[in-house]
Amino acid sequence: MPFRHSGLGATVSGKSDPSRCGPRQGHAVLARRLPVEQRVAIYGDPACGRIALVLHALTGDHRAATWWPGIVGEGALLDPREYCIVGINMLGSCYGSTRVRERITIADIVRAQRRALDELGIERIDLAIGGSMGGMQALQWAHDAPERVGRAVIIGAPDRTGTTAIALNAIQRDALALDPIAGLGLARKIAMLSYKSDALLSRRHGRRPDRNGEPRFDVEGFLDLQAAKLIERIDAETYRTLTHAMDSFDLRDARWPGTTPPLTFVGISSDTLFPAREVRDSAERIACAGIDARYLEFRSDHGHDAFLAEDAALAQLLARYMRYDIVPTGATTH
């Protein structure tokens, strides 16, 4: 049967055939007394009994199967034949969700997502998972709505945004202020140096001349390419809004309710943006508060971007924990 839900004049519909992985979108919800629209993609059958919410990072979107194929898709960790996988485009993003001019926080973004799930008729999710800014959202979900989450997996994100990350975001916003297009490209170049490790850049580019014959080093061409790609798919307003939201994230001194679901933190060994030690320390702090929090380390020389660049290997690390720890909504354990 088709899955259909009507919300404030918008309809989300699509076949429940799990082999058809397409976005079902156009959902209007209410957040902070403001009417907002959030783009939603659903993979698999909502009646399957296992709901996974996949939360995207800074420049991602709701179509998780397109940017996280090692995690979402047939034969992947989150297989739409076993899970109903929901992706929600962040409030403030340019991929179809409502744009905002005021400052918003990770908590605001998660609050809007909860309203979206309410409109979809989804009361509880078995898993909230994301990397980087998506990991921040997963942790915020576990803190703010513990009764609605079975488990949260937080990848490459600590319990608060650190000083260096805030400084890097500020410099990138300074670039945006110079010019919304060229500045966005410059911001991307700055960010890439915190997303990739020195070991990876040295191995791939070193001091070699540009592979296309331009009078520059190869690494310069790499940065130019990344800048051009981002300019084609995002805008300065989105980048400014969401980096401010990232900077606001701080659950370091939060009081964790006793109903907090189990948490799995994953640090990336070569990450310089959110170092593995910060992620490990976050897990330890929350565990000391009596919460079931564990830490795993993902060995990779890709740097912060490893959760995207080596998603199949990441899935192997997570599989042994997730397949046995997630109990479908409504099921009982013995």
ABEGO torsion letter per residue (X at the ends): XBBBBBBGGBBBBEBABAABBBBBBGBBBBBGGBBBBBBBBBBEBAAAGBBBBBBBBAABBABAAAABAAABEBGBABBAAABBBBBBBBBGBAAGBBBBABBBBAAAAAAAAAAAAAAAGBABBABBBBBEAAAAAAAAAAAABAAABABBBBBGBBABBBAAAAAAAAAAAAAAAABAAAAAAAAAAAAAAAABBAAAAAAAAEABBBAAGBBBBAAAAAAAAAAAAAAAABBAAAAAAAAAAAAABBAAABBBBAABBBBBBBBBAABAABBAAAAAAAAAAAAAAGBBBBBBBBBBAAEAAAAAAAAAAAAAAAAAAAAAABBBBGBBBX
